[in-house]
């Protein structure tokens, strides 16, 4: 048995183009909880200073590329890869405008692996009002 088992239930249709699976059963490994990442540098001053975020590109696709790079850095530091992610929570500030572009970048990042996922639209993100996406993840370190 694999250490991660995808769980489907009644109504599953493999012909559907989905970005997530309903459940993943973990048989072994250690949980890794990753704080929310955005297009902003992971390490930045608190309280936030708006000028520290002036170099962040304004468009969702560019911000998503940066956010997934930051997620990759955290995964690598924890001894994980994108295929070790079991749960993903995404916070959008403009879901209707940004979802397709961000989904394409996410699909490339995971390269066929599908974690469980939740997407929420929020009024704004805490770091800077210009940010459009924040991603939080849970992975399983294969030990």
C-alpha positions as a printed Julia matrix, in Angstrom:
143×3 Matrix{Float64}:
   0.0    0.0     0.0
   1.24   3.46   -0.83
   1.86   5.88    2.04
  -0.74   8.23    0.48
  -4.0    6.8    -0.81
  -6.45   8.87   -2.86
 -10.02   8.21   -1.74
 -12.96   8.62   -4.13
 -16.62   8.03   -3.42
 -19.83   7.47   -5.37
 -20.14   9.8    -8.34
 -16.42   9.84   -9.23
 -15.87  10.42  -12.94
 -12.23  10.29  -14.09
 -13.23  12.13  -17.28
 -13.83  15.35  -15.3
 -11.01  17.9   -15.25
 -10.63  18.45  -11.5
  -7.9   20.22   -9.54
  -8.47  18.26   -6.35
  -9.51  14.93   -4.88
 -12.14  14.51   -2.15
  -9.85  12.79    0.37
  -6.33  11.43    0.9
  -5.63   8.73    3.48
  -2.14   8.95    5.04
  -0.59   5.57    5.94
   2.85   6.81    7.03
   5.01   9.91    7.29
   5.15  13.07    9.39
   2.78  15.99    8.91
   4.22  19.31    7.76
   2.07  22.42    8.21
   3.01  25.28    5.89
   2.01  28.85    6.69
   0.22  30.86    4.06
   2.48  32.09    1.25
   1.82  34.91   -1.19
   3.74  36.77   -3.87
   5.41  38.76   -1.07
   8.76  37.69    0.32
   8.21  35.02    2.96
  10.41  36.88    5.43
   9.35  40.5     5.84
   9.01  43.04    8.64
   6.08  43.28   11.02
   4.29  45.55   11.25
   4.07  45.57    7.47
   5.55  48.46    5.55
   3.78  49.04    2.2
   7.02  50.03    0.44
   8.4   46.53    1.12
   5.81  45.15   -1.27
   6.09  47.69   -4.11
   8.08  45.27   -6.31
   5.37  42.6    -6.28
   3.76  42.32   -9.73
   0.11  43.42   -9.77
  -1.32  40.55  -11.84
  -2.59  37.3   -10.38
  -0.56  35.01  -12.65
   2.75  36.59  -11.66
   1.77  36.59   -8.0
   0.75  32.92   -8.26
   4.13  31.99   -9.77
   5.86  33.68   -6.83
   3.52  32.09   -4.27
   4.1   28.6    -5.67
   7.87  29.28   -5.68
   7.58  30.19   -2.0
   5.55  27.03   -1.36
   8.26  25.0    -3.13
  10.92  26.56   -0.9
   9.02  25.58    2.25
   8.4   22.06    0.95
  12.06  21.59    0.07
  13.18  22.89    3.46
  10.88  20.33    5.1
  12.17  17.47    2.94
   9.04  17.35    0.8
   8.02  17.83   -2.82
   4.73  19.01   -4.35
   3.58  15.37   -4.56
   3.72  15.23   -0.74
   1.03  17.95   -0.37
  -2.21  16.43    0.9
  -4.23  19.59    1.6
  -4.26  23.02    0.02
  -6.26  26.07    1.06
  -6.34  29.0    -1.35
  -7.54  32.49   -0.52
  -8.4   34.72   -3.5
  -9.33  38.4    -3.42
 -10.73  38.33   -7.0
 -11.81  34.76   -7.69
 -13.84  35.37  -10.85
 -11.0   37.31  -12.49
  -8.07  35.2   -11.28
  -9.12  31.58  -10.88
  -8.33  30.34  -14.4
  -4.82  31.86  -14.46
  -4.0   30.61  -10.97
  -5.43  27.15  -11.69
  -3.12  26.81  -14.71
  -0.06  27.7   -12.63
  -1.18  25.33   -9.87
  -1.67  22.48  -12.35
   1.87  22.97  -13.69
   3.27  23.12  -10.14
   1.67  19.83   -9.08
   2.33  18.12  -12.46
  -0.56  15.64  -12.19
  -0.64  15.29   -8.39
  -3.98  16.36   -6.92
  -4.17  17.35   -3.24
  -7.41  17.95   -1.41
  -8.3   21.61   -1.8
 -10.49  24.44   -0.56
 -10.79  27.83   -2.23
 -12.2   30.89   -0.48
 -12.73  34.46   -1.64
 -11.76  37.08    0.93
 -11.99  40.85    1.01
  -8.22  41.3     1.37
  -5.1   39.56    2.59
  -3.29  40.69    5.74
   0.13  41.33    4.19
  -0.75  44.01    1.62
  -3.99  45.04   -0.13
  -2.35  44.56   -3.55
  -1.95  40.82   -3.03
  -4.5   38.61   -4.8
  -3.68  35.08   -3.57
  -2.51  33.28   -0.44
  -1.83  29.53   -0.28
  -1.65  27.39    2.85
  -0.67  23.71    2.68
  -0.3   20.51    4.64
   2.21  17.96    3.39
   3.38  14.56    4.57
   7.14  14.13    4.91
   7.95  10.65    3.61
  10.62  10.37    6.34
